[in-house]
Amino acid sequence: MKDSADSLMNLNTGAFNCQLIYAGTVRDNPEWKFALHKHDDLHEIIYIEDGEGFFVIDGKEYTARKGDILIYNQGILHQEQSNPEDPLVTYSCGFRFLPPVSEQRDWLIPREREPVIRPNYFSEEFSVLMKALFNEFSLRNRGYQLISQHLLEAILLLLERMIFLQNRTEKEQKASLASEIKEYLDIHYRKKLTLTGLAQLFHIDSYYLVHMFKNNFGIAPISYLIQRRMGEAMRLIATTDKKIWEVAKLVGYDNPNYFSILFTRVIGISPSKFRNSHTPGIYNKE
């Protein structure tokens, strides 16, 4: 989550402009399931205290387990089912934002974020708050409305912190993986490498690989590989008397004609002209 002006922590009214609609629990029901549905007038939070469940949120399938949090923005279609062999135990609540918050950001999690928050540093505290909210709302002792309201506010602010932490962690992981791929290309640029082969090597989808690499380095991985090869070729041509076909082979190209065409396209001049302009006096052995 971006640390932006529409964050609950940054709004002047914060999470205080919200209304709790219900708090509930699911337990002791191995066959529990809820068909595809949506809530047009409220947001929903589900905390998994134990067990495992299968969920569909906005058309995407998720498996969630103990410690996970599921977030349903209002109007988002979702479907839920407990694993009969490991039944769900959940605490949930439904609420709506009130003006002026609802006028500024009537969503709980940005649409581009994953609606499942995995366990992190704040999970234990979140569990305590969700249980306390359910108990207050269910027992309805004196002052429960006010206490429930404050518990909901604490839950929303803590949840926003957890969303931010997960997003930051995901970015760090993606940056680390992109760096690993770049390092691999830097070391193994002489090999016959393809996008499909790289994706298989790093156990990720090829489209995701391109997107992640480009986000981190501003260039597609195969384009980076070509740049790396051409840079090495320039060094060899300018500082050695190796033949052009030898240079081509050393940087990963068996076809010297293709190498020359690619070199000319990337660098702007042919390998032989580059040699003549950078190494006067060396006999051109192309």
C-alpha positions in Angstrom: 0.0 0.0 0.0 1.3 3.4 -0.9 2.0 5.7 2.0 -0.2 8.3 0.4 -2.7 10.9 1.3 -5.6 8.5 1.2 -4.1 6.2 3.9 -6.3 5.9 6.9 -3.3 6.9 9.0 -2.9 10.1 7.1 -6.6 11.2 6.9 -7.6 13.7 9.5 -10.6 11.6 10.4 -8.7 8.4 10.2 -10.6 5.2 10.8 -13.0 6.9 13.1 -15.6 7.4 10.4 -16.7 3.8 10.1 -19.7 1.8 11.2 -19.5 -1.8 12.4 -22.3 -3.9 10.9 -21.6 -7.3 12.3 -18.9 -9.5 13.9 -19.0 -13.3 13.5 -17.2 -16.6 13.7 -17.1 -19.9 11.9 -16.1 -23.1 13.7 -17.0 -26.8 14.2 -18.4 -27.0 10.6 -16.2 -29.1 8.3 -18.7 -28.7 5.5 -19.0 -25.0 5.7 -19.1 -23.1 2.4 -20.6 -20.0 0.9 -21.4 -19.7 -2.8 -20.3 -16.8 -4.9 -21.7 -13.5 -3.6 -20.8 -9.9 -2.9 -21.7 -7.1 -0.5 -22.6 -3.8 -2.2 -22.8 -1.8 1.0 -20.0 -3.0 3.2 -16.4 -4.3 3.4 -15.5 -7.6 5.1 -12.5 -8.9 7.0 -11.9 -12.5 7.8 -9.1 -13.7 10.1 -8.3 -17.4 10.0 -7.6 -18.6 13.5 -7.1 -22.2 12.5 -7.6 -24.6 9.6 -7.6 -24.2 5.9 -10.0 -22.9 3.3 -10.4 -22.3 -0.4 -11.5 -18.9 -1.6 -12.3 -17.2 -4.9 -11.9 -13.4 -4.7 -12.6 -11.3 -7.7 -12.2 -14.3 -10.0 -8.8 -15.4 -8.5 -8.4 -18.6 -6.4 -6.6 -18.6 -3.1 -5.8 -21.1 -0.4 -5.7 -19.5 3.0 -4.5 -21.0 6.3 -4.0 -20.2 10.0 -2.9 -16.6 10.4 -4.0 -15.4 7.0 -6.4 -12.4 6.6 -8.9 -12.1 3.7 -10.2 -8.7 2.7 -13.3 -8.2 0.6 -13.8 -4.7 -0.7 -17.5 -3.8 -1.2 -18.9 -5.0 -4.5 -16.2 -7.7 -4.9 -17.5 -11.2 -5.8 -16.1 -13.9 -3.5 -16.7 -17.5 -2.6 -15.6 -19.5 0.5 -15.2 -23.1 1.4 -13.6 -24.9 4.4 -11.3 -27.8 3.9 -13.3 -30.8 5.4 -10.0 -32.4 6.5 -8.8 -29.3 8.2 -11.9 -27.2 9.1 -11.7 -23.5 9.3 -12.0 -21.5 12.5 -12.5 -17.8 11.6 -13.4 -14.4 13.0 -14.9 -11.9 10.8 -16.5 -8.5 10.7 -18.4 -6.3 8.2 -18.3 -2.5 8.3 -18.8 0.5 6.1 -16.9 3.8 5.9 -18.9 6.9 6.5 -18.3 10.4 5.0 -15.9 12.1 4.7 -13.7 8.9 4.5 -16.1 7.1 2.1 -15.9 10.2 -0.2 -12.1 10.0 -0.3 -11.4 6.3 -0.4 -14.3 3.8 -0.2 -12.1 0.7 -0.3 -10.2 -1.3 2.3 -7.4 -2.5 0.1 -6.3 -1.1 -3.3 -7.6 -3.2 -6.2 -4.0 -3.9 -7.4 -3.0 -5.5 -4.1 -3.5 -9.1 -3.2 -6.6 -9.4 -1.0 -4.9 -12.1 1.2 -2.5 -10.8 3.9 -0.1 -13.5 5.0 1.1 -13.8 8.6 3.7 -11.2 9.6 5.0 -9.4 12.7 1.6 -8.0 13.6 -0.5 -11.1 13.2 -0.7 -12.1 16.9 -1.9 -8.6 17.8 -4.5 -8.7 15.0 -5.8 -12.0 16.3 -6.3 -10.6 19.7 -8.2 -7.6 18.4 -10.5 -9.8 16.2 -11.4 -12.1 19.1 -12.0 -9.2 21.4 -14.3 -7.5 18.8 -16.3 -10.7 18.4 -16.7 -11.2 22.1 -17.8 -7.6 22.7 -20.3 -7.7 19.9 -21.7 -11.1 20.8 -21.9 -10.7 24.6 -23.3 -7.1 24.4 -22.3 -6.0 27.9 -22.7 -2.4 28.9 -20.8 -0.1 26.6 -20.2 -2.8 24.0 -21.0 -0.4 21.1 -18.3 2.1 22.1 -15.7 -0.6 22.8 -16.6 -2.5 19.6 -16.2 0.8 17.6 -12.7 1.4 19.1 -11.7 -2.2 18.5 -12.7 -1.9 14.8 -10.7 1.3 14.5 -7.7 -0.4 15.9 -8.2 -3.4 13.6 -8.4 -1.1 10.5 -5.3 0.8 11.3 -3.3 -2.3 12.2 -4.5 -4.0 9.0 -3.3 -1.0 7.0 0.1 -1.4 8.6 0.1 -5.1 7.7 -0.9 -4.4 4.1 1.9 -1.9 3.8 4.4 -4.3 5.4 3.4 -7.1 3.0 3.7 -4.8 0.0 7.1 -3.7 1.0 8.3 -7.3 1.6 7.0 -8.3 -1.8 8.9 -5.5 -3.4 12.1 -6.5 -1.7 11.6 -10.1 -2.7 11.0 -9.1 -6.4 14.0 -6.8 -6.4 16.2 -9.6 -4.9 15.0 -12.1 -7.6 15.5 -9.5 -10.4 19.0 -9.0 -9.1 19.7 -12.7 -9.1 18.5 -13.0 -12.7 20.7 -10.0 -13.7 23.7 -11.5 -12.0 23.1 -14.8 -13.8 23.0 -13.0 -17.2 26.1 -11.1 -16.3 28.0 -14.3 -15.6 26.5 -16.7 -18.2 26.0 -14.3 -21.1 28.0 -16.6 -23.4 25.5 -19.4 -23.0 22.6 -20.0 -25.3 19.9 -18.3 -23.2 16.2 -17.9 -24.0 13.4 -16.2 -22.1 11.6 -19.5 -21.7 14.8 -21.1 -20.4 15.4 -18.3 -17.9 11.8 -18.6 -16.6 12.1 -22.3 -16.1 15.5 -21.9 -14.4 14.0 -19.4 -11.9 10.7 -21.3 -11.6 8.5 -18.3 -12.7 6.3 -17.4 -15.6 8.1 -15.8 -18.5 5.6 -12.8 -18.6 6.2 -12.2 -14.9 9.9 -12.4 -15.4 9.9 -9.7 -18.1 7.6 -7.5 -16.1 9.6 -7.8 -12.8 13.0 -7.4 -14.5 11.8 -4.3 -16.5 10.3 -2.7 -13.3 13.6 -3.0 -11.5 16.1 -2.2 -14.3 14.1 -0.4 -17.0 15.0 -3.0 -19.7 13.7 -6.4 -20.7 16.0 -9.4 -19.7 16.8 -10.4 -23.3 17.5 -6.8 -24.3 19.8 -6.6 -21.2 21.5 -9.9 -22.3 22.2 -8.4 -25.8 23.6 -5.2 -24.3 25.8 -7.3 -22.0 27.1 -9.3 -25.0 27.6 -6.3 -27.2 29.5 -4.5 -24.4 31.9 -7.5 -24.1 32.2 -7.7 -27.9 33.2 -4.0 -28.0 35.9 -4.6 -25.5 37.3 -7.6 -27.3 37.2 -5.9 -30.7 38.9 -2.7 -29.4 41.6 -4.4 -27.2 42.5 -7.7 -29.0 43.3 -8.8 -32.5 40.8 -11.7 -32.4 38.8 -12.2 -35.6 35.2 -11.0 -35.7 33.9 -14.5 -35.9 36.0 -15.4 -32.8 34.5 -12.5 -30.9 31.0 -13.5 -32.0 31.6 -17.0 -30.6 33.1 -15.7 -27.4 30.0 -13.6 -26.6 27.5 -16.3 -27.4 26.8 -16.2 -31.2 27.6 -19.2 -33.5 26.6 -17.2 -36.6 29.0 -14.4 -37.2 26.8 -12.8 -39.8 23.9 -12.5 -37.4 26.3 -11.2 -34.8 27.5 -8.5 -37.2 23.9 -7.5 -38.0 23.0 -7.3 -34.4 26.2 -5.4 -33.4 25.5 -2.9 -36.2 21.9 -2.5 -35.1 22.8 -2.0 -31.4 26.0 0.0 -31.6 25.3 1.9 -34.8 28.3 0.8 -36.8 29.7 -2.6 -38.0 32.2 -4.5 -36.0 35.0 -3.8 -38.6 34.3 -0.1 -38.6 34.2 -0.1 -34.8 37.6 -1.8 -34.8 39.1 0.6 -37.2 37.9 3.6 -35.3 39.0 2.3 -31.9 42.2 0.4 -32.7 44.2 2.2 -35.4 47.1 0.1 -36.6 45.6 -3.3 -35.8 45.1 -5.3 -39.0 41.5 -6.1 -39.6 41.2 -9.9 -39.8 37.4 -10.0 -40.4 
